[in-house]
Amino acid sequence: MKAIMVMFDTLNRHMLSPYGGPTWIKTPQFERLAERSVVFGNSYIGSMPCMPARRELHTGRYNFLHRSWGPLEPFDDSAIEQLGQAGVYTHLVTDHQHYWEDGGGTYHPRYQSFEFVRGQEGDPWKGEVEDDGTGEPNRPADPNIPAPLLNIWRRMQRQDRINRKHIQAEEEFPQARTFAEGLEFIRNNAGADRWFLQLETFDPHEPFYSPAAYKKLYPGLNDSAGWDWPVYGPVTEADEEVEQMRLQYAALLSMCDHYLGQVVDTMDELDLWKDTMLIVNTDHGFLLGEHGQWAKCVQPFYNEVAHTPLFIWDPRSGKQGETRNSLVQTIDLPATLLDFFGLEKPEDMQGAALKETIESDKPVRQAALFGIHGGHVCVTDGRYVYMRAAVTSVNEPLYEYTLMPTHMRSRFQPAELQEIELAGPFSFTKGMQVLKIPSRGNGHLHRYGNLLFDLEQDPQQREPIHDEQVEKRMIALLQGLMRDSAAPSEQFQRLGLDEEG
């Protein structure tokens, strides 16, 4: 038995043809995949964004209630490491540079071998002391975007301009190189048994940079404008620029579609369908002007971000070309992999193996929890989505609980650690106390308030509803899931909720 996970970053469900995406966006290989697999119609994110989602891929449990972006903790159970310890060879091929930053440094060593392809986004790859700024978009500073965030974005843009000088021919693009390395692993090991490959590309994450062949699929795309990297936050651009951003994303999405097709071709050629599980997934989606917003994390997680595509082929059941409507999440994937290889999931893993869901749409949960540390805590039952905001803009009390005090690209600063305490242990920390560090998190999200949407009547979440009975039921679901996750007491206080329910 073998397993392959093809993971894309920022893959928009609503733009894929198997999910009813617009006909002008070309994703024929995703259609082909849908014919060979089970398509999940109700898959949701959990912890946001990139590395919190990948922590869920290892641990099978929510982490955003206790921690922001960060590495695997000493008390975390890694399903990938568990596979390796049980004799399943594990290999990672990725161009996702966050694995090599301060806040992601403990993930890739959990695999028995790994390959890293350089050059995506602001990856500090090629060094150039003097940069003439050619190609830098002329964008006014948005007062709604914090200056530190805007400065980081500009530094990354500078590095990206330098990197692109070395990424011209299609075979030089990180995605193309990543899939080439992944396919090489598959071919070299097709005759072996008990291995897992995670073939992961950063695309179609911004910047939406793709070869000319894919841009030609979209005649309205004006590549000379250089509009392929939105600034996170409210849309301030003209309609023309918004449309160009969408076209650039569509071109990169079509590139992803092409390389997905190479994996399906290889599965066909080597007759791997008989004994190889195939999972195609993502960490989250992306706002391309919907709700008047770009990107993610600086606004509540609308379904364009939270409602994700998921495809699974399980050779044990042989189900294909069918849709499953049970509510599933990222936390279910590690349990599914462990079950496929005949291993028990760890006691602290909250996710469920999807074997019977794939076979017969058997439900694994009543509701799903999702959010970002210090932002809205959200819950859905598949029909309604409820987003609970902090009671005040101060967004307190709020703490980080960790033994690994690192942010995305830096260590915690001494000023952040002046009021450090020991806390816990929590039920999942293996008897260990952890550092308790004050944090304000994402207090700007308070201004959106609590939001309740009826997806049956309003699938695009354009008009929040006010229904006291529905809100009461959704709050009860949210409180129960928070308690099941051993949420810190102050999270309930921050949200104005009764911890006891």
C-alpha positions as a Python dict, from the first residue, in 0.01 Angstrom:
ca = {
    (1, 'M'): (0, 0, 0),
    (2, 'K'): (121, 348, -94),
    (3, 'A'): (-15, 700, -58),
    (4, 'I'): (40, 1028, -242),
    (5, 'M'): (-78, 1367, -120),
    (6, 'V'): (-73, 1642, -384),
    (7, 'M'): (-113, 1963, -191),
    (8, 'F'): (-169, 2305, -344),
    (9, 'D'): (-155, 2627, -143),
    (10, 'T'): (-442, 2877, -181),
    (11, 'L'): (-654, 2658, -408),
    (12, 'N'): (-996, 2817, -462),
    (13, 'R'): (-1278, 2563, -457),
    (14, 'H'): (-1524, 2798, -627),
    (15, 'M'): (-1294, 2837, -930),
    (16, 'L'): (-1260, 2463, -1007),
    (17, 'S'): (-1487, 2307, -1267),
    (18, 'P'): (-1578, 1999, -1056),
    (19, 'Y'): (-1722, 2242, -801),
    (20, 'G'): (-1918, 2441, -1056),
    (21, 'G'): (-1648, 2700, -1122),
    (22, 'P'): (-1691, 2948, -1407),
    (23, 'T'): (-1655, 2797, -1754),
    (24, 'W'): (-1395, 3052, -1859),
    (25, 'I'): (-1144, 2908, -1609),
    (26, 'K'): (-977, 2601, -1759),
    (27, 'T'): (-923, 2311, -1517),
    (28, 'P'): (-981, 1992, -1721),
    (29, 'Q'): (-740, 1781, -1517),
    (30, 'F'): (-934, 1854, -1198),
    (31, 'E'): (-1242, 1726, -1385),
    (32, 'R'): (-1046, 1415, -1477),
    (33, 'L'): (-942, 1372, -1114),
    (34, 'A'): (-1305, 1406, -1001),
    (35, 'E'): (-1395, 1115, -1228),
    (36, 'R'): (-1129, 898, -1061),
    (37, 'S'): (-1192, 995, -697),
    (38, 'V'): (-1448, 1095, -438),
    (39, 'V'): (-1517, 1470, -434),
    (40, 'F'): (-1588, 1621, -93),
    (41, 'G'): (-1851, 1892, -112),
    (42, 'N'): (-1829, 2002, 251),
    (43, 'S'): (-1461, 2028, 339),
    (44, 'Y'): (-1349, 2311, 570),
    (45, 'I'): (-1032, 2464, 704),
    (46, 'G'): (-941, 2446, 1073),
    (47, 'S'): (-643, 2649, 1196),
    (48, 'M'): (-524, 2934, 978),
    (49, 'P'): (-314, 3019, 785),
    (50, 'C'): (-32, 2818, 617),
    (51, 'M'): (176, 2665, 899),
    (52, 'P'): (-112, 2627, 1147),
    (53, 'A'): (-288, 2428, 874),
    (54, 'R'): (21, 2213, 825),
    (55, 'R'): (45, 2156, 1196),
    (56, 'E'): (-306, 2010, 1167),
    (57, 'L'): (-184, 1787, 883),
    (58, 'H'): (62, 1634, 1128),
    (59, 'T'): (-131, 1639, 1456),
    (60, 'G'): (-494, 1606, 1349),
    (61, 'R'): (-608, 1864, 1603),
    (62, 'Y'): (-696, 2232, 1608),
    (63, 'N'): (-420, 2464, 1729),
    (64, 'F'): (-543, 2820, 1668),
    (65, 'L'): (-705, 2854, 2011),
    (66, 'H'): (-366, 2818, 2182),
    (67, 'R'): (-107, 2938, 1934),
    (68, 'S'): (-52, 3158, 1631),
    (69, 'W'): (183, 3066, 1346),
    (70, 'G'): (453, 2835, 1477),
    (71, 'P'): (641, 2506, 1453),
    (72, 'L'): (547, 2160, 1572),
    (73, 'E'): (575, 2151, 1951),
    (74, 'P'): (763, 1892, 2159),
    (75, 'F'): (430, 1749, 2279),
    (76, 'D'): (276, 1727, 1929),
    (77, 'D'): (208, 1386, 1777),
    (78, 'S'): (314, 1388, 1412),
    (79, 'A'): (127, 1136, 1199),
    (80, 'I'): (409, 1162, 945),
    (81, 'E'): (666, 1067, 1209),
    (82, 'Q'): (439, 787, 1331),
    (83, 'L'): (421, 647, 977),
    (84, 'G'): (799, 647, 954),
    (85, 'Q'): (837, 475, 1291),
    (86, 'A'): (598, 202, 1171),
    (87, 'G'): (805, 126, 862),
    (88, 'V'): (626, 347, 609),
    (89, 'Y'): (885, 546, 414),
    (90, 'T'): (792, 917, 409),
    (91, 'H'): (919, 1174, 161),
    (92, 'L'): (842, 1545, 116),
    (93, 'V'): (895, 1742, -204),
    (94, 'T'): (799, 2108, -174),
    (95, 'D'): (868, 2462, -289),
    (96, 'H'): (690, 2603, 18),
    (97, 'Q'): (956, 2829, 171),
    (98, 'H'): (778, 2866, 507),
    (99, 'Y'): (911, 2525, 610),
    (100, 'W'): (1259, 2679, 624),
    (101, 'E'): (1172, 2987, 828),
    (102, 'D'): (1183, 3028, 1207),
    (103, 'G'): (815, 2944, 1244),
    (104, 'G'): (825, 2624, 1040),
    (105, 'G'): (1155, 2464, 1121),
    (106, 'T'): (1032, 2143, 1286),
    (107, 'Y'): (808, 2009, 1010),
    (108, 'H'): (1032, 1878, 732),
    (109, 'P'): (1259, 1672, 965),
    (110, 'R'): (958, 1456, 1049),
    (111, 'Y'): (989, 1305, 699),
    (112, 'Q'): (1259, 1047, 637),
    (113, 'S'): (1379, 1246, 338),
    (114, 'F'): (1284, 1578, 183),
    (115, 'E'): (1362, 1804, -111),
    (116, 'F'): (1321, 2182, -119),
    (117, 'V'): (1284, 2377, -443),
    (118, 'R'): (1378, 2746, -417),
    (119, 'G'): (1235, 3064, -562),
    (120, 'Q'): (869, 3107, -461),
    (121, 'E'): (728, 3440, -342),
    (122, 'G'): (984, 3627, -129),
    (123, 'D'): (1207, 3325, -69),
    (124, 'P'): (1552, 3471, 14),
    (125, 'W'): (1713, 3276, -268),
    (126, 'K'): (1923, 3485, -507),
    (127, 'G'): (2128, 3768, -359),
    (128, 'E'): (2148, 4106, -530),
    (129, 'V'): (2282, 4408, -340),
    (130, 'E'): (2157, 4673, -584),
    (131, 'D'): (1806, 4649, -726),
    (132, 'D'): (1677, 4904, -976),
    (133, 'G'): (1313, 4848, -876),
    (134, 'T'): (1209, 4766, -1232),
    (135, 'G'): (862, 4615, -1231),
    (136, 'E'): (758, 4744, -888),
    (137, 'P'): (387, 4832, -897),
    (138, 'N'): (295, 5187, -808),
    (139, 'R'): (53, 5130, -519),
    (140, 'P'): (-57, 5393, -270),
    (141, 'A'): (-26, 5300, 96),
    (142, 'D'): (-361, 5181, 230),
    (143, 'P'): (-429, 5334, 575),
    (144, 'N'): (-612, 5015, 676),
    (145, 'I'): (-295, 4806, 635),
    (146, 'P'): (-47, 4829, 925),
    (147, 'A'): (285, 4982, 821),
    (148, 'P'): (494, 4681, 938),
    (149, 'L'): (284, 4449, 719),
    (150, 'L'): (319, 4680, 421),
    (151, 'N'): (696, 4701, 472),
    (152, 'I'): (725, 4320, 482),
    (153, 'W'): (524, 4301, 161),
    (154, 'R'): (756, 4550, -10),
    (155, 'R'): (1069, 4363, 101),
    (156, 'M'): (923, 4040, -32),
    (157, 'Q'): (837, 4211, -360),
    (158, 'R'): (1197, 4322, -399),
    (159, 'Q'): (1323, 3967, -342),
    (160, 'D'): (1062, 3829, -580),
    (161, 'R'): (1174, 4065, -857),
    (162, 'I'): (1527, 3930, -814),
    (163, 'N'): (1413, 3567, -804),
    (164, 'R'): (1212, 3605, -1125),
    (165, 'K'): (1526, 3691, -1319),
    (166, 'H'): (1619, 3325, -1271),
    (167, 'I'): (1270, 3187, -1342),
    (168, 'Q'): (1191, 3242, -1708),
    (169, 'A'): (1149, 2911, -1896),
    (170, 'E'): (865, 2691, -1772),
    (171, 'E'): (1100, 2418, -1652),
    (172, 'E'): (1266, 2679, -1423),
    (173, 'F'): (943, 2758, -1236),
    (174, 'P'): (940, 2617, -882),
    (175, 'Q'): (611, 2435, -939),
    (176, 'A'): (745, 2260, -1250),
    (177, 'R'): (1064, 2159, -1066),
    (178, 'T'): (866, 2039, -763),
    (179, 'F'): (645, 1812, -971),
    (180, 'A'): (946, 1684, -1164),
    (181, 'E'): (1112, 1581, -836),
    (182, 'G'): (789, 1427, -708),
    (183, 'L'): (729, 1228, -1024),
    (184, 'E'): (1089, 1107, -1012),
    (185, 'F'): (1026, 970, -661),
    (186, 'I'): (707, 797, -778),
    (187, 'R'): (881, 635, -1077),
    (188, 'N'): (1183, 527, -876),
    (189, 'N'): (970, 368, -604),
    (190, 'A'): (661, 246, -791),
    (191, 'G'): (757, -116, -733),
    (192, 'A'): (819, -72, -361),
    (193, 'D'): (559, -103, -88),
    (194, 'R'): (460, 111, 212),
    (195, 'W'): (559, 465, 129),
    (196, 'F'): (400, 808, 151),
    (197, 'L'): (485, 1103, -73),
    (198, 'Q'): (374, 1459, 5),
    (199, 'L'): (411, 1649, -322),
    (200, 'E'): (339, 2007, -225),
    (201, 'T'): (355, 2326, -428),
    (202, 'F'): (315, 2683, -306),
    (203, 'D'): (105, 2764, -615),
    (204, 'P'): (-148, 2908, -679),
    (205, 'H'): (-51, 3126, -379),
    (206, 'E'): (28, 3483, -467),
    (207, 'P'): (221, 3625, -648),
    (208, 'F'): (34, 3484, -946),
    (209, 'Y'): (340, 3433, -1167),
    (210, 'S'): (308, 3173, -1441),
    (211, 'P'): (464, 3089, -1779),
    (212, 'A'): (335, 3255, -2095),
    (213, 'A'): (168, 2933, -2218),
    (214, 'Y'): (-92, 2951, -1941),
    (215, 'K'): (-146, 3325, -1972),
    (216, 'K'): (-231, 3274, -2339),
    (217, 'L'): (-533, 3071, -2227),
    (218, 'Y'): (-686, 3399, -2106),
    (219, 'P'): (-699, 3653, -2393),
    (220, 'G'): (-803, 3942, -2168),
    (221, 'L'): (-490, 3917, -1955),
    (222, 'N'): (-262, 4220, -1988),
    (223, 'D'): (67, 4084, -1856),
    (224, 'S'): (252, 4413, -1912),
    (225, 'A'): (54, 4575, -1629),
    (226, 'G'): (232, 4362, -1368),
    (227, 'W'): (-82, 4318, -1158),
    (228, 'D'): (-25, 3977, -1003),
    (229, 'W'): (25, 4038, -630),
    (230, 'P'): (-258, 4191, -424),
    (231, 'V'): (-194, 4362, -93),
    (232, 'Y'): (-389, 4193, 189),
    (233, 'G'): (-686, 4405, 289),
    (234, 'P'): (-969, 4608, 135),
    (235, 'V'): (-987, 4644, -242),
    (236, 'T'): (-879, 4995, -340),
    (237, 'E'): (-794, 4915, -701),
    (238, 'A'): (-1003, 4993, -1008),
    (239, 'D'): (-1229, 4724, -1153),
    (240, 'E'): (-982, 4668, -1436),
    (241, 'E'): (-701, 4580, -1196),
    (242, 'V'): (-927, 4348, -996),
    (243, 'E'): (-1012, 4166, -1318),
    (244, 'Q'): (-644, 4141, -1413),
    (245, 'M'): (-563, 3987, -1073),
    (246, 'R'): (-832, 3726, -1129),
    (247, 'L'): (-698, 3646, -1473),
    (248, 'Q'): (-345, 3610, -1336),
    (249, 'Y'): (-476, 3373, -1067),
    (250, 'A'): (-667, 3177, -1333),
    (251, 'A'): (-352, 3137, -1543),
    (252, 'L'): (-156, 3005, -1245),
    (253, 'L'): (-448, 2777, -1156),
    (254, 'S'): (-438, 2633, -1508),
    (255, 'M'): (-67, 2564, -1458),
    (256, 'C'): (-154, 2374, -1138),
    (257, 'D'): (-415, 2184, -1335),
    (258, 'H'): (-156, 2084, -1596),
    (259, 'Y'): (89, 1943, -1342),
    (260, 'L'): (-189, 1765, -1154),
    (261, 'G'): (-258, 1594, -1487),
    (262, 'Q'): (100, 1465, -1490),
    (263, 'V'): (38, 1288, -1160),
    (264, 'V'): (-283, 1131, -1291),
    (265, 'D'): (-96, 1028, -1610),
    (266, 'T'): (172, 861, -1400),
    (267, 'M'): (-87, 681, -1187),
    (268, 'D'): (-236, 547, -1512),
    (269, 'E'): (98, 454, -1668),
    (270, 'L'): (230, 267, -1364),
    (271, 'D'): (-107, 115, -1267),
    (272, 'L'): (-87, 269, -921),
    (273, 'W'): (-463, 301, -873),
    (274, 'K'): (-486, -58, -748),
    (275, 'D'): (-285, 1, -428),
    (276, 'T'): (-216, 376, -393),
    (277, 'M'): (-427, 629, -208),
    (278, 'L'): (-435, 972, -373),
    (279, 'I'): (-530, 1282, -176),
    (280, 'V'): (-549, 1622, -348),
    (281, 'N'): (-603, 1906, -104),
    (282, 'T'): (-519, 2260, 2),
    (283, 'D'): (-474, 2464, 319),
    (284, 'H'): (-724, 2741, 235),
    (285, 'G'): (-870, 2955, -41),
    (286, 'F'): (-829, 3322, -127),
    (287, 'L'): (-1043, 3633, -175),
    (288, 'L'): (-1004, 3790, -519),
    (289, 'G'): (-1220, 4095, -462),
    (290, 'E'): (-1519, 3912, -316),
    (291, 'H'): (-1664, 4097, -15),
    (292, 'G'): (-1453, 4394, -128),
    (293, 'Q'): (-1140, 4224, 6),
    (294, 'W'): (-812, 4071, -102),
    (295, 'A'): (-656, 3757, 38),
    (296, 'K'): (-714, 3622, 391),
    (297, 'C'): (-654, 3676, 764),
    (298, 'V'): (-728, 4050, 766),
    (299, 'Q'): (-1104, 3985, 743),
    (300, 'P'): (-1333, 3707, 869),
    (301, 'F'): (-1296, 3374, 692),
    (302, 'Y'): (-1571, 3378, 434),
    (303, 'N'): (-1635, 3059, 241),
    (304, 'E'): (-1407, 3164, -45),
    (305, 'V'): (-1127, 3099, 206),
    (306, 'A'): (-1284, 2849, 448),
    (307, 'H'): (-1470, 2608, 218),
    (308, 'T'): (-1197, 2403, 54),
    (309, 'P'): (-1170, 2149, -230),
    (310, 'L'): (-1079, 1792, -139),
    (311, 'F'): (-1044, 1481, -356),
    (312, 'I'): (-958, 1132, -229),
    (313, 'W'): (-909, 803, -412),
    (314, 'D'): (-905, 508, -174),
    (315, 'P'): (-822, 177, -347),
    (316, 'R'): (-985, -18, -62),
    (317, 'S'): (-1334, 94, -164),
    (318, 'G'): (-1270, 184, -527),
    (319, 'K'): (-1528, 464, -512),
    (320, 'Q'): (-1491, 717, -790),
    (321, 'G'): (-1692, 983, -966),
    (322, 'E'): (-1907, 1036, -656),
    (323, 'T'): (-1964, 1328, -418),
    (324, 'R'): (-1965, 1316, -40),
    (325, 'N'): (-2152, 1581, 159),
    (326, 'S'): (-2041, 1491, 512),
    (327, 'L'): (-1862, 1768, 697),
    (328, 'V'): (-1485, 1702, 694),
    (329, 'Q'): (-1175, 1905, 778),
    (330, 'T'): (-797, 1918, 745),
    (331, 'I'): (-765, 1747, 1085),
    (332, 'D'): (-917, 1431, 933),
    (333, 'L'): (-636, 1373, 684),
    (334, 'P'): (-365, 1242, 922),
    (335, 'A'): (-613, 997, 1079),
    (336, 'T'): (-710, 885, 728),
    (337, 'L'): (-346, 818, 636),
    (338, 'L'): (-276, 629, 958),
    (339, 'D'): (-586, 417, 908),
    (340, 'F'): (-489, 342, 546),
    (341, 'F'): (-158, 196, 665),
    (342, 'G'): (-322, 3, 950),
    (343, 'L'): (-207, 227, 1235),
    (344, 'E'): (-401, 358, 1534),
    (345, 'K'): (-435, 733, 1569),
    (346, 'P'): (-286, 898, 1881),
    (347, 'E'): (-516, 968, 2172),
    (348, 'D'): (-489, 1346, 2131),
    (349, 'M'): (-585, 1344, 1761),
    (350, 'Q'): (-928, 1504, 1711),
    (351, 'G'): (-971, 1418, 1344),
    (352, 'A'): (-1143, 1104, 1216),
    (353, 'A'): (-1040, 852, 951),
    (354, 'L'): (-1253, 904, 639),
    (355, 'K'): (-1261, 543, 516),
    (356, 'E'): (-1634, 496, 578),
    (357, 'T'): (-1714, 850, 465),
    (358, 'I'): (-1547, 770, 135),
    (359, 'E'): (-1736, 442, 111),
    (360, 'S'): (-2085, 559, 209),
    (361, 'D'): (-2080, 927, 317),
    (362, 'K'): (-2086, 831, 685),
    (363, 'P'): (-2068, 1153, 894),
    (364, 'V'): (-1771, 1206, 1122),
    (365, 'R'): (-1884, 1527, 1297),
    (366, 'Q'): (-2186, 1743, 1365),
    (367, 'A'): (-1999, 2071, 1333),
    (368, 'A'): (-1657, 2208, 1236),
    (369, 'L'): (-1451, 2470, 1416),
    (370, 'F'): (-1217, 2710, 1235),
    (371, 'G'): (-1033, 3037, 1282),
    (372, 'I'): (-708, 3222, 1342),
    (373, 'H'): (-539, 3293, 1674),
    (374, 'G'): (-691, 3605, 1825),
    (375, 'G'): (-951, 3647, 1553),
    (376, 'H'): (-1305, 3524, 1508),
    (377, 'V'): (-1375, 3172, 1631),
    (378, 'C'): (-1605, 3019, 1371),
    (379, 'V'): (-1830, 2716, 1353),
    (380, 'T'): (-2035, 2558, 1077),
    (381, 'D'): (-2284, 2274, 1070),
    (382, 'G'): (-2279, 2265, 691),
    (383, 'R'): (-2576, 2496, 648),
    (384, 'Y'): (-2504, 2784, 882),
    (385, 'V'): (-2173, 2957, 950),
    (386, 'Y'): (-2136, 3151, 1274),
    (387, 'M'): (-1837, 3380, 1334),
    (388, 'R'): (-1785, 3495, 1693),
    (389, 'A'): (-1581, 3813, 1740),
    (390, 'A'): (-1394, 3942, 2042),
    (391, 'V'): (-1612, 4144, 2277),
    (392, 'T'): (-1383, 4450, 2257),
    (393, 'S'): (-1117, 4584, 2023),
    (394, 'V'): (-862, 4541, 2302),
    (395, 'N'): (-897, 4167, 2224),
    (396, 'E'): (-797, 4059, 2572),
    (397, 'P'): (-729, 3840, 2753),
    (398, 'L'): (-529, 3648, 2494),
    (399, 'Y'): (-213, 3438, 2530),
    (400, 'E'): (19, 3223, 2325),
    (401, 'Y'): (86, 2879, 2474),
    (402, 'T'): (409, 2732, 2342),
    (403, 'L'): (747, 2577, 2414),
    (404, 'M'): (877, 2708, 2078),
    (405, 'P'): (854, 3090, 2088),
    (406, 'T'): (895, 3177, 1721),
    (407, 'H'): (684, 3378, 1479),
    (408, 'M'): (671, 3329, 1103),
    (409, 'R'): (1009, 3484, 1023),
    (410, 'S'): (1153, 3570, 1363),
    (411, 'R'): (1197, 3462, 1719),
    (412, 'F'): (982, 3621, 1987),
    (413, 'Q'): (1140, 3950, 2087),
    (414, 'P'): (1263, 4010, 2445),
    (415, 'A'): (988, 4268, 2498),
    (416, 'E'): (724, 4001, 2427),
    (417, 'L'): (869, 3771, 2691),
    (418, 'Q'): (886, 4010, 2987),
    (419, 'E'): (559, 3882, 3139),
    (420, 'I'): (610, 3516, 3062),
    (421, 'E'): (454, 3254, 3292),
    (422, 'L'): (429, 2877, 3307),
    (423, 'A'): (81, 2736, 3251),
    (424, 'G'): (-93, 2406, 3214),
    (425, 'P'): (-43, 2131, 3146),
    (426, 'F'): (-327, 2107, 2895),
    (427, 'S'): (-485, 1771, 2821),
    (428, 'F'): (-276, 1736, 2501),
    (429, 'T'): (67, 1855, 2624),
    (430, 'K'): (175, 1515, 2762),
    (431, 'G'): (199, 1646, 3119),
    (432, 'M'): (423, 1936, 3020),
    (433, 'Q'): (372, 2289, 3139),
    (434, 'V'): (402, 2546, 2861),
    (435, 'L'): (501, 2911, 2831),
    (436, 'K'): (211, 3154, 2861),
    (437, 'I'): (292, 3470, 2667),
    (438, 'P'): (62, 3775, 2637),
    (439, 'S'): (-61, 3835, 2283),
    (440, 'R'): (-301, 4078, 2118),
    (441, 'G'): (-338, 3866, 1809),
    (442, 'N'): (-580, 3992, 1544),
    (443, 'G'): (-773, 4255, 1736),
    (444, 'H'): (-859, 4449, 1420),
    (445, 'L'): (-1115, 4178, 1336),
    (446, 'H'): (-1333, 4298, 1625),
    (447, 'R'): (-1483, 4568, 1403),
    (448, 'Y'): (-1666, 4310, 1190),
    (449, 'G'): (-1868, 4189, 1490),
    (450, 'N'): (-2048, 3857, 1515),
    (451, 'L'): (-2171, 3720, 1181),
    (452, 'L'): (-2427, 3450, 1105),
    (453, 'F'): (-2490, 3323, 752),
    (454, 'D'): (-2741, 3079, 604),
    (455, 'L'): (-2550, 2909, 322),
    (456, 'E'): (-2865, 2749, 184),
    (457, 'Q'): (-3032, 3085, 124),
    (458, 'D'): (-2717, 3292, 77),
    (459, 'P'): (-2426, 3075, -46),
    (460, 'Q'): (-2213, 3380, -125),
    (461, 'Q'): (-2254, 3518, 230),
    (462, 'R'): (-2366, 3860, 116),
    (463, 'E'): (-2621, 3929, 393),
    (464, 'P'): (-2574, 3820, 756),
    (465, 'I'): (-2894, 3702, 920),
    (466, 'H'): (-3031, 3768, 1268),
    (467, 'D'): (-3201, 3462, 1409),
    (468, 'E'): (-3183, 3425, 1785),
    (469, 'Q'): (-3264, 3052, 1791),
    (470, 'V'): (-3013, 2961, 1521),
    (471, 'E'): (-2745, 3177, 1683),
    (472, 'K'): (-2810, 3012, 2020),
    (473, 'R'): (-2770, 2665, 1866),
    (474, 'M'): (-2451, 2764, 1681),
    (475, 'I'): (-2305, 2915, 2000),
    (476, 'A'): (-2371, 2587, 2179),
    (477, 'L'): (-2187, 2397, 1903),
    (478, 'L'): (-1899, 2643, 1920),
    (479, 'Q'): (-1872, 2619, 2299),
    (480, 'G'): (-1876, 2239, 2285),
    (481, 'L'): (-1599, 2224, 2026),
    (482, 'M'): (-1391, 2475, 2221),
    (483, 'R'): (-1427, 2265, 2537),
    (484, 'D'): (-1340, 1948, 2342),
    (485, 'S'): (-1025, 2127, 2225),
    (486, 'A'): (-922, 2222, 2581),
    (487, 'A'): (-948, 2589, 2488),
    (488, 'P'): (-794, 2822, 2748),
    (489, 'S'): (-1050, 2983, 2978),
    (490, 'E'): (-963, 3331, 2857),
    (491, 'Q'): (-1070, 3244, 2502),
    (492, 'F'): (-1427, 3213, 2629),
    (493, 'Q'): (-1387, 3540, 2819),
    (494, 'R'): (-1245, 3717, 2513),
    (495, 'L'): (-1550, 3610, 2311),
    (496, 'G'): (-1800, 3689, 2585),
    (497, 'L'): (-1904, 3325, 2628),
    (498, 'D'): (-1979, 3107, 2928),
    (499, 'E'): (-1710, 2840, 2950),
    (500, 'E'): (-1950, 2594, 3113),
    (501, 'G'): (-2217, 2649, 2848),
}
